Amino acid sequence: MMDYPKAISQLITEDPDILELEGTKAFVTLPDSDIKPGTVLKPSGFAGYDPEARDLEILVEKIRKEEYPSRPSRINAVFVAPTEEDARAWQFGARNQAIYRVVIDPSADFFQTDGATWTEARSKFASKLRETASGFIREYWEGGAMCSSYKLPELIVQGKVTVTGKISQHD
């Protein structure tokens, strides 16, 4: 079994009330729809990205390949939150989003970081501050610690992520 990040190690348990799946329990925020337990989530790639966000992701991937090749690619990943509270933070400002409980397969490769650093990188990138954005991107791949005012923990997962149930809708 993989050596899990400390923040989610307490979530590695069987949960027979939902589905009999072994793996790391986590949460994901998705558009509120009828996603059924047992659904395997697929990476979105660049689907729905505006050109600027796509260009930022290309830079993020370039830096990852060159400087952090052992980290999973964001392009081929599913993003999950380690706790329900973290998933609620990701819901902020989103409309028609629900939180789903998921299980990350034990064989999946994942990396925990702070999504707030990606948010800051996007802001700097949009302002044409490319070097500053690159600094935030590097910090993102280091695990993210530059944003002291808020944190958005996320797991970048390459591998099977299975929905086990819907736990809430956006308030």
N, C-alpha and C positions, 0 to 999 in steps of 0.2 A: 504494500500500500504506500501511496505517496506521502511525503512529509508535508502536512498541511500547515498553512500560515496560522499563527497563534490566534488571530482574531476569529477564526472559524473552527478551530480544533474542537471546541465544545459542541459543535453542531454535528459531529460525526457519530450518528446513532441510527439505529433502526427505527422507523416510524410506521408500525403496522396499521395505524389508523388511516393512513393515506394509501400507500402502495408498498408492497414488499420489495423495495429497491435498496441496495446497499450503495452507499456513497455519501458524499458531502451534501448536507441539506443547505439550501440557500434560497434566495428570493429574486424575482425578476419583475420589472414593471413593463407591462405591455398594453396595447390598446384593449379596452374592455370588450371582449367578445366571448364566444363560447369555446374557449380552448379547453379541451377535455384532458383529464388525467391520462397519462401515457403518451401524450404528444411529445415528440422529440423536436426541440427548437433548432432551427437552422441559422447559420450566420447570415447577416443581411448584406455583407459586402458594402458596396456604396449605394445600395438601394435607398432612394429618397433623399440623397445628399444634394445640397445645392453645390454649384461649381466651386465656391470658396471652401466649403467644408471638405469636398472631395480633394482639393489641392492641399489642404492641411493634412488630411489622412495620408496622402502620398508622401509628404514630408515626414510625418510620424513614422511611416513604414520604412522610409529611406534611413532615418536615424536608427531605428530598431535593427534593421539588417546590418548596418555598418558597425554599430557600437554595442548592441544588446541582442546578438543573434540567438541567444538561448531563450529569450522571452517569446511568448506566443504572439503571432500577428493579430492585430486588431481586425484586419480585413476578413480573416477566416475564423472569427470568434463570436461567441455569444457572451454578452455582458450580463453579469448577475451581481446582486448585492449580498454580502455575507449575512446581514440580519434584516429582519422586517423593518426595523427603524431606519436602516440605510436605504431600503427600497422606498420608504415613505419620503425620505429626503429627495430621492430621484424623481418622485412624483410632483414635486413642487412646481407649480406653474403649468403643469400638463393638464390637458382636458381629456376626459374619457379614458383614463388609465386605470388599470386594475393591478393588484399585486398577486402574483402567483407563487406558490411554493414549488421549488424545483429540487432535483437531485442531480449532482454532478457525478458522472460515472468515475469510479476509482482509477480507471486508466487514463482519464483526461489530463491534459497538460493545462495548468492555469497559473496565473500570476496575479497577485493582489497589489493594487496601487490606489492612489487617491485621484478620483476623477475630477476633483476641483482643479488640479494642475492642468488637465486637458482643457477644462473650461477657460482657464486663464490663458493657455496657449492659443485657443481659438480667438479670444478677445484681442490678444496682441497681434495675431496673424491678420485679423480683420482690419486692424489699425495700421497695417503695413510695417509693423515692428518685427520683422522676420527673425532677427538675431535674438531678440527678447523671447519671441515665441519658441525658438529652438532651445533656449535655456529651460523653459517650462517643459518642453517635450522631453529633454534629457532627465529632468527631475521626475517626470511622470514615469519614465522607464526605470528610475532608481527606486521607485516606491512612493514618491510624492510626499513632500513635506514643506513646500514653499508657501502654501496657502494656510496661514495660521488662523484666519478668521472663520473658516468653515472647512469641513471635510466631507467628501463624497466617496466613501470606500466602494471599490468595485473589483470584481474578479473578471479577468479576461480569460475565457475558457475556450480551448480547442479540444473538442471531444463531445461526447454525448451529454446533453443536458435535457432531462425529462421532466415535464410538468407533472406534479403530483396533486395539485389542487389550487383552486382560487381561494384566496383568503380575504380579500377586500376589494372594494371599488374605490375610486377617487371620491373623497368627501365633497 
